[in-house]
Each structure stands twice: as structure tokens, then as C-alpha cells.
């Protein structure tokens, strides 16, 4: 009797150890619009800064080589490129979700 009980308990304990709890995974996709810049003359790009709707977004250089894009919210925006205090370019653009817009700087 003790042998049967020990055998049943050992079989039950093996089954409990093999049960895996259910898991779920989730991921988010960032499909905000992106802006990349194409500069006709790359020599002066180091001093240029990007202004989107009046807010400084940093230098233009990281967004010109195609490896990085400036992410913005969908909608209409005014994109200005400054070199020092001088406005080099000012463009009004519209972008929607999932769009990559190339802005040409002459």
C-alpha cells in the first residue's frame, strides 16, 4: 500500500514540474512620420540646425546620411534650417503616419 502511494505521488510530482505557465508578448510599432535631409552642398552642413515649428531639434548633420531620421508627429509643420542666426531654408510640409519625407536644402 505504501509502495503504491509513493509511486502515485512520484508520478504526480513529475507532471507538476513539466507544466509551463502561459505567457504573452507584446510589441509596439513606432510609425510616426520621419524627416531626412538632402543637402546640395555638404561642406556647410556642420553649422546647420533644424527648427520644427519653432523648436530647435539639433544639428542637421545626423539626419543627412540616411542612417538616422528625425521623427515628428503627423500633421502640418514648418521646417526651418538655420546656419548661425541666418535662415537657410523654410518649408511648410504635411506628413502622415508611416511616411518618410525628404527635405531638400539648397
Residue frames as a rotation matrix with the C-alpha (Angstrom) as fourth column:
UNK 1
0.568 0.823 0.000 0.00
0.823 -0.568 0.000 0.00
0.000 0.000 -1.000 0.00
UNK 2
0.496 -0.478 -0.725 2.82
0.102 -0.797 0.595 2.41
-0.862 -0.370 -0.347 0.90
UNK 3
-0.565 -0.742 0.361 4.59
0.405 0.131 0.905 1.48
-0.719 0.658 0.226 -2.32
UNK 4
-0.096 0.632 0.769 1.52
0.984 -0.057 0.170 2.31
0.151 0.773 -0.616 -4.44
UNK 5
0.821 0.421 -0.386 1.08
0.511 -0.843 0.168 5.62
-0.255 -0.335 -0.907 -2.64
UNK 6
0.090 -0.884 -0.458 4.76
0.071 -0.453 0.889 6.52
-0.993 -0.113 0.022 -3.11
UNK 7
-0.618 -0.288 0.731 4.55
0.686 0.257 0.681 5.58
-0.384 0.922 0.039 -6.81
UNK 8
0.323 0.834 0.448 1.41
0.929 -0.370 0.019 7.70
0.182 0.410 -0.894 -7.35
UNK 9
0.776 -0.055 -0.628 2.94
0.268 -0.873 0.407 10.69
-0.571 -0.484 -0.663 -5.55
UNK 10
-0.277 -0.955 -0.106 6.15
0.198 -0.165 0.966 10.48
-0.940 0.247 0.235 -7.55
UNK 11
-0.454 0.196 0.869 4.24
0.891 0.127 0.437 10.33
-0.025 0.972 -0.232 -10.86
UNK 12
0.654 0.755 0.044 2.08
0.753 -0.655 0.064 13.30
0.078 -0.009 -0.997 -9.84
UNK 13
0.502 -0.528 -0.685 5.12
0.155 -0.725 0.671 15.34
-0.851 -0.443 -0.282 -8.80
UNK 14
-0.579 -0.707 0.406 6.75
0.517 0.067 0.853 14.74
-0.630 0.704 0.327 -12.21
UNK 15
-0.061 0.656 0.752 3.66
0.968 -0.145 0.205 16.00
0.244 0.741 -0.626 -14.03
UNK 16
0.810 0.371 -0.455 3.50
0.514 -0.822 0.244 19.18
-0.284 -0.431 -0.857 -11.95
UNK 17
0.063 -0.898 -0.435 7.13
0.215 -0.413 0.885 20.01
-0.975 -0.149 0.167 -12.75
UNK 18
-0.655 -0.344 0.673 6.52
0.672 0.143 0.727 19.91
-0.346 0.928 0.137 -16.52
UNK 19
0.409 0.881 0.239 3.73
0.910 -0.374 -0.179 22.47
-0.068 0.291 -0.954 -16.61
UNK 20
-0.765 -0.633 0.122 4.64
0.644 -0.759 0.095 25.86
0.032 0.151 0.988 -18.05
UNK 21
-0.088 0.719 -0.689 2.65
0.460 -0.584 -0.669 28.94
-0.884 -0.376 -0.280 -17.19
UNK 22
0.405 0.284 0.869 1.12
0.914 -0.165 -0.372 30.71
0.038 0.945 -0.326 -20.20
UNK 23
-0.347 -0.571 -0.744 2.96
0.484 -0.788 0.380 33.83
-0.803 -0.228 0.550 -21.33
UNK 24
0.735 0.522 0.433 2.13
0.654 -0.374 -0.658 36.68
-0.182 0.766 -0.616 -23.65
UNK 25
-0.482 -0.854 -0.196 4.34
0.704 -0.510 0.493 39.07
-0.521 0.100 0.848 -25.54
UNK 26
0.739 0.667 0.096 3.50
0.600 -0.586 -0.544 42.44
-0.306 0.460 -0.833 -26.98
UNK 27
-0.478 -0.877 0.052 5.39
0.798 -0.409 0.444 44.92
-0.368 0.254 0.895 -29.07
UNK 28
0.518 0.596 -0.614 4.79
0.265 -0.794 -0.547 48.46
-0.813 0.120 -0.569 -30.20
UNK 29
-0.030 -0.456 0.889 5.50
0.999 -0.004 0.032 49.86
-0.011 0.890 0.456 -33.63
UNK 30
-0.077 -0.078 -0.994 6.68
0.257 -0.965 0.055 53.42
-0.963 -0.251 0.094 -33.95
UNK 31
-0.171 0.037 0.985 5.21
0.980 0.110 0.166 54.53
-0.103 0.993 -0.055 -37.24
UNK 32
0.463 0.208 -0.862 5.49
0.265 -0.960 -0.090 58.28
-0.846 -0.186 -0.500 -36.63
UNK 33
0.959 -0.132 0.252 6.47
0.211 -0.267 -0.940 60.27
0.191 0.955 -0.228 -39.71
UNK 34
0.269 -0.944 -0.192 10.19
0.677 0.044 0.735 60.76
-0.685 -0.327 0.651 -40.34
UNK 35
0.977 -0.084 -0.194 12.17
-0.189 -0.759 -0.623 63.55
-0.094 0.646 -0.758 -41.98
UNK 36
0.218 -0.959 0.182 15.54
0.785 0.284 0.550 63.14
-0.579 0.023 0.815 -43.65
UNK 37
0.664 -0.047 -0.746 17.51
-0.231 -0.962 -0.144 65.97
-0.711 0.268 -0.650 -45.23
UNK 38
0.380 -0.563 0.734 19.28
0.911 0.366 -0.191 66.08
-0.161 0.741 0.652 -48.56
UNK 39
0.508 -0.322 -0.799 21.85
0.008 -0.926 0.378 68.85
-0.861 -0.198 -0.468 -48.76
UNK 40
0.984 -0.112 0.141 23.12
0.141 -0.002 -0.990 70.02
0.112 0.994 0.014 -52.15
UNK 41
0.189 -0.958 0.217 26.45
-0.278 -0.265 -0.923 71.18
0.942 0.114 -0.316 -50.65
UNK 42
0.716 0.139 -0.684 27.62
0.474 0.623 0.622 69.06
0.513 -0.770 0.380 -47.69
UNK 43
-0.292 -0.953 0.083 30.52
0.555 -0.239 -0.797 71.38
0.779 -0.187 0.599 -46.84
UNK 44
-0.677 0.030 0.736 28.48
-0.410 -0.845 -0.343 73.75
0.611 -0.534 0.584 -44.65
UNK 45
0.200 0.867 -0.456 26.17
-0.022 0.470 0.883 71.19
0.980 -0.166 0.113 -43.06
UNK 46
-0.385 -0.443 -0.810 28.11
0.730 0.391 -0.560 71.13
0.565 -0.807 0.173 -39.76
UNK 47
-0.995 -0.053 -0.083 26.84
0.093 -0.787 -0.610 74.54
-0.033 -0.615 0.788 -38.63
UNK 48
-0.511 0.859 0.008 23.21
-0.454 -0.278 0.846 73.98
0.730 0.429 0.532 -39.65
UNK 49
-0.927 0.316 0.203 20.39
-0.077 0.371 -0.926 73.36
-0.367 -0.874 -0.319 -37.16
UNK 50
-0.628 0.779 0.004 16.84
0.403 0.320 0.858 72.03
0.666 0.540 -0.514 -37.64
UNK 51
-0.877 0.478 0.049 13.92
-0.328 -0.521 -0.788 74.03
-0.352 -0.707 0.613 -36.28
UNK 52
-0.684 0.727 -0.062 10.49
0.477 0.509 0.717 72.34
0.552 0.461 -0.695 -36.37
UNK 53
0.356 0.924 0.139 7.53
0.575 -0.334 0.747 74.59
0.736 -0.186 -0.650 -35.53
UNK 54
0.550 -0.190 0.813 9.82
-0.440 -0.893 0.089 76.98
0.710 -0.407 -0.575 -33.66
UNK 55
0.840 -0.262 0.475 11.54
-0.358 0.389 0.849 74.27
-0.407 -0.883 0.233 -31.58
UNK 56
0.071 -0.919 -0.389 15.25
-0.989 -0.012 -0.151 73.55
0.134 0.395 -0.909 -32.04
UNK 57
0.947 0.285 0.148 15.78
-0.295 0.954 0.049 69.84
-0.128 -0.090 0.988 -32.86
UNK 58
0.394 -0.883 0.256 19.57
0.112 0.322 0.940 69.94
-0.912 -0.342 0.225 -33.06
UNK 59
-0.412 -0.698 -0.587 22.09
-0.534 -0.337 0.775 69.75
-0.738 0.633 -0.234 -35.89
UNK 60
0.551 0.582 -0.598 21.15
-0.806 0.185 -0.562 68.73
-0.216 0.792 0.571 -39.44
UNK 61
-0.287 -0.848 -0.446 24.23
-0.940 0.339 -0.039 66.51
0.184 0.408 -0.894 -39.89
UNK 62
-0.745 -0.054 0.664 22.90
-0.324 0.900 -0.291 63.32
-0.582 -0.432 -0.688 -38.19
UNK 63
0.160 0.939 0.303 19.81
0.045 0.300 -0.953 63.37
-0.986 0.166 0.006 -40.42
UNK 64
0.384 -0.047 -0.922 21.61
-0.827 -0.462 -0.321 63.75
-0.411 0.886 -0.216 -43.76
UNK 65
-0.590 -0.772 -0.235 23.47
-0.796 0.508 0.329 60.47
-0.135 0.381 -0.915 -44.20
UNK 66
-0.027 0.693 -0.721 20.38
-0.699 0.502 0.509 58.23
0.715 0.518 0.471 -44.28
UNK 67
-0.621 -0.244 -0.745 21.17
0.242 0.844 -0.479 56.28
0.746 -0.478 -0.465 -41.12
UNK 68
-0.675 0.402 -0.619 19.02
0.629 -0.127 -0.767 58.39
-0.387 -0.907 -0.166 -38.81
UNK 69
-0.383 0.627 0.679 15.73
0.489 -0.486 0.725 60.21
0.784 0.609 -0.120 -39.34
UNK 70
-0.968 0.147 0.202 14.04
-0.247 -0.664 -0.706 62.96
0.030 -0.733 0.679 -37.36
UNK 71
-0.533 0.826 -0.184 10.71
0.770 0.563 0.301 61.64
0.352 0.018 -0.936 -36.04
UNK 72
-0.932 0.331 0.146 7.85
-0.358 -0.901 -0.246 64.10
0.050 -0.281 0.958 -35.72
UNK 73
-0.430 0.868 0.251 4.11
0.139 0.338 -0.931 63.97
-0.892 -0.365 -0.266 -35.12
UNK 74
-0.427 0.351 0.833 1.71
0.904 0.192 0.382 63.63
-0.026 0.917 -0.399 -38.05
UNK 75
0.553 0.701 -0.450 0.34
0.626 -0.706 -0.331 66.88
-0.550 -0.099 -0.829 -39.46
UNK 76
0.686 -0.265 0.677 1.49
0.419 -0.617 -0.666 70.15
0.594 0.741 -0.312 -40.98
UNK 77
0.508 -0.619 -0.599 4.84
0.660 -0.169 0.733 71.53
-0.554 -0.767 0.323 -39.84
UNK 78
0.927 -0.373 0.037 7.15
-0.278 -0.752 -0.598 74.42
0.251 0.544 -0.801 -40.66
UNK 79
0.616 -0.788 -0.009 10.71
0.738 0.573 0.358 73.17
-0.276 -0.227 0.934 -41.10
UNK 80
0.919 -0.392 0.039 13.45
-0.362 -0.878 -0.312 75.80
0.157 0.273 -0.949 -40.89
UNK 81
0.500 -0.857 -0.129 17.17
0.850 0.514 -0.118 75.28
0.167 -0.051 0.985 -41.38
UNK 82
0.979 -0.206 -0.004 19.41
-0.195 -0.932 0.305 77.79
-0.066 -0.297 -0.952 -39.63
UNK 83
0.275 -0.961 -0.040 23.09
0.794 0.250 -0.554 78.45
0.542 0.121 0.831 -40.15
UNK 84
-0.894 -0.434 -0.111 24.00
0.402 -0.669 -0.625 80.53
0.197 -0.604 0.772 -37.13
UNK 85
-0.467 0.758 -0.454 21.20
0.133 -0.448 -0.884 83.11
-0.874 -0.474 0.108 -36.97
UNK 86
-0.582 0.188 -0.791 20.53
-0.772 -0.434 0.464 83.04
-0.256 0.881 0.398 -40.73
UNK 87
0.276 0.739 0.615 17.53
-0.251 0.673 -0.696 81.12
-0.928 0.038 0.371 -42.07
UNK 88
-0.788 -0.610 -0.084 18.84
-0.302 0.265 0.916 78.99
-0.536 0.747 -0.393 -44.96
UNK 89
-0.780 0.569 -0.261 15.55
-0.002 0.415 0.910 77.28
0.626 0.710 -0.323 -45.78
UNK 90
-0.692 0.669 0.271 11.95
-0.425 -0.074 -0.902 77.46
-0.584 -0.739 0.336 -44.59
UNK 91
-0.769 0.434 -0.469 9.37
-0.278 0.434 0.857 74.92
0.575 0.790 -0.214 -45.83
UNK 92
-0.204 0.793 0.574 5.84
-0.892 0.091 -0.442 74.05
-0.403 -0.603 0.689 -44.86
UNK 93
-0.764 -0.111 -0.636 5.25
-0.423 0.831 0.361 70.30
0.488 0.545 -0.682 -45.13
UNK 94
0.331 0.828 0.453 2.49
-0.943 0.301 0.140 67.81
-0.021 -0.473 0.881 -44.36
UNK 95
-0.694 -0.529 -0.488 3.32
-0.513 0.839 -0.180 64.28
0.505 0.126 -0.854 -43.18
UNK 96
0.492 0.848 0.199 1.15
-0.802 0.353 0.481 61.38
0.338 -0.396 0.854 -42.10
UNK 97
0.444 -0.281 0.851 1.84
-0.586 0.627 0.514 58.14
-0.678 -0.727 0.113 -40.19
UNK 98
0.475 -0.327 0.817 4.43
0.403 0.906 0.128 55.82
-0.782 0.269 0.562 -41.71
UNK 99
0.925 -0.097 0.368 5.77
0.309 -0.376 -0.874 58.43
0.223 0.922 -0.318 -44.16
UNK 100
0.068 -0.936 -0.344 9.42
0.725 -0.191 0.662 59.32
-0.685 -0.295 0.666 -44.66
UNK 101
0.948 0.297 0.119 9.74
0.307 -0.737 -0.602 62.82
-0.091 0.607 -0.790 -46.13
UNK 102
-0.077 -0.990 0.122 12.94
0.983 -0.055 0.177 64.01
-0.168 0.133 0.977 -47.77
UNK 103
0.860 0.275 -0.431 13.54
0.270 -0.960 -0.074 67.75
-0.434 -0.053 -0.899 -47.36
UNK 104
0.298 -0.750 0.591 15.93
0.894 0.001 -0.449 69.32
0.336 0.662 0.670 -49.87
UNK 105
0.639 -0.229 -0.735 18.26
0.297 -0.808 0.510 72.05
-0.710 -0.543 -0.448 -48.59
UNK 106
0.652 -0.374 0.659 19.82
0.664 -0.137 -0.735 74.19
0.365 0.917 0.159 -51.32
